[in-house]
């Protein structure tokens, strides 16, 4: 008999007060593979997607954190 396992390949991040996974504020983070190896895909409805090689993530995360800290708060 074939053994099966369950794998989580997508998470949806959305505002706590909006439970719709199709909200324009929802961001999907998934593992994708088009035959050349796995990569991360960050996608929002109506805005397209960003494809990220897992090896690039630490440098990209650092750059995003740095730029987020530089943003002027409007609050």
Number of C-alpha atoms within 10 A of each C-alpha: 3 3 4 6 4 5 6 7 10 13 13 15 13 17 12 7 6 11 11 13 16 14 13 12 14 18 19 18 19 18 16 15 11 7 6 6 8 14 16 19 17 17 17 18 14 7 8 8 15 11 14 16 12 12 9 10 12 10 10 14 11 11 12 12 11 11 10 11 10 9 8 7 7 4 3
